[in-house]
Amino acid sequence: WLEPSRGFGEPGIALRAESDGDDFLLSGRKRLVPYANSATRLIVLARSEVGVDLFLVDPNLDGITQKQLLSQGREAQYQVDFVKVRVSASDRIGSPGSGWANWNEMMHQGIILLAATAIGGANRCLEETVEFSKQRIQFDKPLGAFQALAHYMADASTQIDGGRVLVHEAAWNHASGRDINRFAPMAKLFCCETYRETTRVCAQIWGGVAFTIEYDQQMFFRRAKQLQLSWWDTPYLEELIASDVLD
């Protein structure tokens, strides 16, 4: 889906799908493809003469190469290059030119689940921090007894509860057949920001050990930022919400 320096939206799809008889030849580069080396098939967005199409592609076809990329959250992500990769017309998903519409609809559903992932991560991070604050003694009393730290954790708990309600609202609207063009981006935007802020505050409460691999806090901190940047980042989500609010 994503291509180098092309953005998250439909104009960012530049990988070409050129007609060649009854087949298509795919040429271009995709980046940040999760677990591409484990996939038995890739769903590839490509631009044909009729618009953006989705193709189901065998990653072992001639002309496909993969390169693993470093990831902040240590998720296995890859760069996938296509050089005149031949696929048949039957590998096209949906009607010609419907690729972006189908992808966009699926993404709105998917980011609700990502929002749930974010709020779950934030909640677990806070749970571990609360437990730590009860056990860690400084100046003859537990960290949680200090008012400033207690207020940080109270604020985080409030934000997490708000994010959980927003996720349920978005999921309920989808399950009820209602429009989610506003609720889905709002859920991911708010929950990912909550995840990121919660991990920042919790890292400060833990102190220096929060950045060592012996503790989970560094994992939460890294994954929170990666999730915020992935699958539609903050500016793109804000544009989607603004478009719906100001329609």
N, C-alpha and C positions, 0 to 999 in steps of 0.2 A: 504494500500500500504506500508507505512513505518513500520518498525519493530525496536525494541530496539537495538541500537548499530549495525545496519546492513547496513547503507548507503543508497544512493539514487538509485543505479544501480540494474541491474537484479540479480547479486549475492546476493543482500540483501533480496530476497524473500525466506524465510525459512518456512513459514506456510505450513503445509503439507496437501495435498489432497489425502488421501489413498482410493483406490478402495475397495468397499464393495458391491459386486454384481453389480447391475445397478446403484448404488449410489456412492457418495464420502463422506468421513468423514473428516471434516476440523478441524485441531488442531493447535493452535499457538496464537500469540498475535500481534495485530496491534496498533500503537500509532498515536496520532495527527490526528485523524479522524474528520474532520469538521462536526459539526451538526449531529453527528450520532444518537442522541436521537430523532431527528425530521425526520429521514429518514424512508420511507416506504420500501426501499430496499437498500442494500449495494452492491457495486461492489467490490469484494475481489480478490486480486491476491494471488494465492496459487501454490505451487510446486507439480506437480503430477509426475507420472512415465515417462511422455513424455516431461516434461519441465514445464514452467510457464503457468498457465491457469487463465482465468477470470471467476468468478462465480457471478451470481446474487442471493443474499442471503436475506431472510427475517430476519430482526434483532430480531424478536420475537421468533425465533426457540429455542428449548431446547439446552442448552450448550453455549449460548451466554450471556455474561455479559458485562456491560459498566460502565466505571468510568470516571467522568469528570476531565480534567486536567487543571491546571492553565495556562493561555496564556498571553503573554506580550501584545498582541493587544486586549485582552478581547474577542477574537473570541471563540465561544463554540467548544472546542476540547475534544475528548474522547479517552480513551484506550478501545479497544474492544478485549475481550478474547474469544477464540473458543476452546471448549472441545468436540471433536468428534461430531461436528455439521453435521447432515445428510442433504445432498443436492442431488438432482437427476442429472443424466447426462444431462438432458434437461436444467438445470440451467447453464450449461457451455456456455459462450459467445464465438462464433467463433469456429474454428477448434481446435482439440487437440494440445496443445503446441504453439498456436499462441498468447497467452495472453500478453507476454511482447512486442512483435512487435506491437500489436494493441494499447496497453497502451502507448508505446513510441511515436507512431504516434499522438495519441490524446494529449499527453503532449506537444509536439512541437506546436500544434495549441493553446492549452490552455495558454501556457506561453506568447504568444503574447498578449492575453487579459489581463493577469496579468501585463505585461509591460505597457499596456495602463492604467490600474488601478493605477500603481505606478506613471506614469508621470502626471496623472490627480490629484492625491493626492499632488504631489510636486507643481503643478501649483496653486492649491487652497491654500496650505500652504503659498506660496509666495504672492499670492494676498492679503491674510489677513495681512501678515507682511508689505507689501507696504502701505496698508491703515493705519495700526498702526503707521508706521514710519512717516506718514504725520501729524498725530494727536498728537503724544507724544512729548511734549516739554521738552528739556533739555538744560540748559545754554542759554535760551532765543531763541532757534530755534528748529525746528522739527528734529527728529532723522535722517530722510532721507537727511537732509542737510549736514550731516557729510560725508566727502568723503569716509572714510574707509567702513562705513556701506552701502553707495550707491554702492560701488564697489562690495561688497558681494552680494547684490541683483542683480546687473547686471550680475555677473558671474552665479548666479543661474538661471536667465532668459535664458542665453545662453545655459546652460546645458539642461534645460527643452525643449527648442526649438529643440536642437539636438536629444534628446530622442524621441520627438514626430515624427520627420522625420524617425527615425529608426523603430519605431512602424509601421508607414505607409508603409515603405519599406517591412517589414516582412509580413504585412497583404496583401499587393499588390502581393507579390510573391506567397503567399498561394492561393489567389483568382485567380491568373493566372495559377495555376497548376504547379508552379515552385518549386524547392527544397528550403526548409526552414531549413535544418539541421544546417546552420550557422546563418542565420538571426534571427531565433526565440531565440536561446540562447543569441545572442548578444543583442537583444532588452531587454530581461529580465535582463541580467547582467547590462547593462548600465543604464536602467531606474530605477532599484532598487537602484543602487549606487547613482544615481542622487536624488532620493527620500530621501534616508538616509542622504546625505550630505546637501540637501536643508533644511531638518528639523533641522539639527544640527545648521546650520548658522542662521536660523530664530529664533531658541530658544535663541541664544546668543543676537540677536537684541531685542527680547522681554524682556530678563532679567529673573528675578526670577519668574514672573507670568507665564512664559511658562510651568512651572511644576505644576501648580495648575489646578484642575479639572474645574474651572470656564471658562477656555479658551481651545480652540480646539488644541492648539499647542502640548500639551502633548499627545493628541490622535494621531496626525500625526506622532509625534516622535516615539511612541511605534509601531504603525502599519507599519511604514517604515522599522524598523528593523525586525519585524516579517515576513513581505513579502519578505525581502531579504534572510531570512533563510529558507523560506518555498518553496515547489514546485520546487526543485532543487536550492541549495544554490550557492554561488559564486564559490567555488572550483570546484563543479561538472559542472557548466556552462562553466567555463574556460577549463575544460577537453574536453567537447563537441566541443567547438570552436577550440581548438588546434588540435583535431583529424581531423576536417574538413580542417583546414588551412594547416596542415602538411601531409595530406593524400598522 
